[in-house]
Amino acid sequence: MAEGWRGDFNFVWADETASLVGSQVYQLAMPLTAVLTFDATPAQFGLLGALTFAPYVILGLPAGLLVDRWQRRGVLILCNLGQALPIGAIPMLAAPDLLTFGRLLALARASGTARVFFTIAYRTAGTCGPLSAKPPVTTCAGRSSPRSSPCPRDCCCPSAPWAHCSARRSPTVSPTGWAWAAPW
């Protein structure tokens, strides 16, 4: 049991380290490529930044709905690949002098789209469902809980923190939660 856990942890740790290094390289390399290779104007630089983060505004809600229905582990893996491929395509296109500013914008948009799905899956992976394809141990108000204990208070979706589950696994609402949720 302990060996399997360590192996899984080492795999996840190595993957997360590679993902963070890749993200940092992307955040540095994309603007530098635009400025040094294409002598980007401030307007072009702003367009590059906007296309990188526009998918959050456009795809945020639909991506949340889709990620909630998919296995998060698969989404995380595919999205890491979806971010790595556009980043890796930049030097591949630059070597034979095929990289244009338009292609750089398309690569930024593709990477930003993958990042939206990754961010949503990553932030909800530990709270709303298991990371693996194993069947859930318990269920709580329609949500899977990776814990084996009776329905814990914090197993429900983080978008509704005022709701919690009783031992009967039926959703209940606390008075302080209503007070917190009323302004929203």
C-alpha positions as semicolon CSV with decimal commas, in nm:
position;residue;x (nm);y (nm);z (nm)
1;M;0,000;0,000;0,000
2;A;0,271;0,247;0,096
3;E;0,485;0,169;-0,208
4;G;0,195;0,229;-0,445
5;W;0,119;0,558;-0,277
6;R;0,481;0,673;-0,301
7;G;0,498;0,577;-0,667
8;D;0,178;0,766;-0,742
9;F;0,299;1,067;-0,545
10;N;0,636;1,070;-0,723
11;F;0,460;1,054;-1,059
12;V;0,224;1,337;-0,972
13;W;0,505;1,542;-0,820
14;A;0,726;1,503;-1,130
15;D;0,434;1,586;-1,358
16;E;0,339;1,893;-1,158
17;T;0,701;2,012;-1,152
18;A;0,729;1,977;-1,530
19;S;0,397;2,156;-1,573
20;L;0,501;2,449;-1,354
21;V;0,838;2,482;-1,527
22;G;0,664;2,475;-1,865
23;S;0,416;2,740;-1,756
24;Q;0,694;2,967;-1,636
25;V;0,890;2,920;-1,959
26;Y;0,573;3,001;-2,154
27;Q;0,506;3,318;-1,957
28;L;0,859;3,436;-2,030
29;A;0,911;3,303;-2,384
30;M;0,584;3,408;-2,550
31;P;0,621;3,784;-2,492
32;L;0,995;3,771;-2,560
33;T;0,934;3,590;-2,888
34;A;0,682;3,853;-2,990
35;V;0,914;4,140;-2,906
36;L;1,247;4,001;-3,024
37;T;1,133;3,812;-3,334
38;F;0,852;4,031;-3,466
39;D;0,934;4,370;-3,308
40;A;0,580;4,368;-3,169
41;T;0,414;4,701;-3,110
42;P;0,236;4,769;-2,781
43;A;-0,098;4,697;-2,952
44;Q;0,026;4,359;-3,077
45;F;0,169;4,283;-2,735
46;G;-0,168;4,362;-2,579
47;L;-0,346;4,142;-2,835
48;L;-0,114;3,855;-2,748
49;G;-0,193;3,892;-2,379
50;A;-0,565;3,924;-2,449
51;L;-0,574;3,608;-2,662
52;T;-0,389;3,421;-2,390
53;F;-0,647;3,505;-2,124
54;A;-0,966;3,555;-2,332
55;P;-1,055;3,183;-2,310
56;Y;-1,116;3,230;-1,936
57;V;-1,396;3,476;-2,010
58;I;-1,538;3,291;-2,307
59;L;-1,500;2,928;-2,195
60;G;-1,501;2,951;-1,816
61;L;-1,860;2,844;-1,752
62;P;-1,891;2,582;-2,030
63;A;-1,553;2,437;-1,933
64;G;-1,669;2,406;-1,572
65;L;-1,977;2,215;-1,681
66;L;-1,776;1,981;-1,901
67;V;-1,497;1,920;-1,651
68;D;-1,754;1,837;-1,386
69;R;-1,876;1,549;-1,602
70;W;-1,536;1,414;-1,708
71;Q;-1,268;1,224;-1,517
72;R;-1,041;1,493;-1,380
73;R;-0,724;1,290;-1,413
74;G;-0,773;1,256;-1,788
75;V;-0,857;1,623;-1,822
76;L;-0,542;1,722;-1,632
77;I;-0,321;1,500;-1,848
78;L;-0,477;1,612;-2,177
79;C;-0,464;1,976;-2,079
80;N;-0,098;1,953;-1,984
81;L;-0,034;1,808;-2,328
82;G;-0,258;2,076;-2,478
83;Q;-0,041;2,342;-2,319
84;A;0,288;2,174;-2,406
85;L;0,217;2,125;-2,777
86;P;0,170;2,495;-2,864
87;I;0,473;2,587;-2,656
88;G;0,681;2,319;-2,829
89;A;0,550;2,428;-3,170
90;I;0,707;2,772;-3,136
91;P;1,071;2,661;-3,180
92;M;0,963;2,399;-3,435
93;L;0,802;2,669;-3,650
94;A;1,080;2,921;-3,585
95;A;1,360;2,688;-3,701
96;P;1,249;2,673;-4,069
97;D;1,131;3,039;-4,047
98;L;0,761;2,947;-4,061
99;L;0,662;3,132;-3,744
100;T;0,450;3,440;-3,808
101;F;0,283;3,672;-3,561
102;G;-0,057;3,530;-3,659
103;R;0,061;3,177;-3,581
104;L;0,202;3,298;-3,252
105;L;-0,142;3,441;-3,167
106;A;-0,310;3,112;-3,261
107;L;-0,065;2,918;-3,042
108;A;-0,131;3,157;-2,752
109;R;-0,505;3,105;-2,790
110;A;-0,466;2,724;-2,804
111;S;-0,249;2,721;-2,494
112;G;-0,488;2,954;-2,312
113;T;-0,782;2,729;-2,396
114;A;-0,605;2,425;-2,254
115;R;-0,511;2,627;-1,947
116;V;-0,878;2,710;-1,876
117;F;-0,976;2,343;-1,865
118;F;-0,663;2,253;-1,664
119;T;-0,723;2,526;-1,405
120;I;-1,083;2,425;-1,348
121;A;-1,001;2,055;-1,326
122;Y;-0,704;2,119;-1,096
123;R;-0,896;2,341;-0,855
124;T;-1,188;2,100;-0,825
125;A;-0,993;1,772;-0,831
126;G;-0,963;1,729;-0,456
127;T;-1,301;1,868;-0,358
128;C;-1,564;1,734;-0,595
129;G;-1,432;1,400;-0,710
130;P;-1,148;1,153;-0,725
131;L;-0,845;1,200;-0,947
132;S;-0,842;0,839;-1,054
133;A;-1,091;0,632;-1,248
134;K;-1,160;0,420;-0,939
135;P;-1,522;0,417;-0,823
136;P;-1,599;0,666;-0,545
137;V;-1,613;0,541;-0,190
138;T;-1,904;0,753;-0,070
139;T;-2,143;0,995;-0,226
140;C;-2,257;1,323;-0,084
141;A;-2,543;1,525;-0,231
142;G;-2,475;1,380;-0,574
143;R;-2,099;1,442;-0,553
144;S;-1,826;1,184;-0,514
145;S;-1,610;1,198;-0,206
146;P;-1,265;1,040;-0,217
147;R;-1,275;0,986;0,161
148;S;-1,387;0,663;0,319
149;S;-1,529;0,825;0,632
150;P;-1,897;0,907;0,661
151;C;-2,003;1,205;0,461
152;P;-1,772;1,490;0,577
153;R;-1,891;1,848;0,602
154;D;-1,665;1,977;0,324
155;C;-1,736;1,716;0,057
156;C;-1,990;1,921;-0,134
157;C;-1,905;2,145;-0,423
158;P;-1,701;2,456;-0,329
159;S;-1,937;2,677;-0,528
160;A;-2,195;2,617;-0,252
161;P;-1,991;2,633;0,072
162;W;-2,300;2,701;0,283
163;A;-2,432;2,351;0,201
164;H;-2,301;2,055;0,392
165;C;-2,405;1,698;0,439
166;S;-2,540;1,523;0,743
167;A;-2,469;1,166;0,842
168;R;-2,775;1,059;0,639
169;R;-2,605;1,202;0,329
170;S;-2,884;1,448;0,265
171;P;-2,791;1,809;0,198
172;T;-2,859;2,055;0,478
173;V;-2,788;2,425;0,505
174;S;-2,631;2,607;0,797
175;P;-2,760;2,948;0,912
176;T;-2,416;3,105;0,884
177;G;-2,398;2,979;0,528
178;W;-2,722;3,157;0,443
179;A;-2,587;3,478;0,593
180;W;-2,272;3,444;0,383
181;A;-2,460;3,359;0,064
182;A;-2,732;3,626;0,090
183;P;-2,523;3,912;-0,059
184;W;-2,425;3,699;-0,356
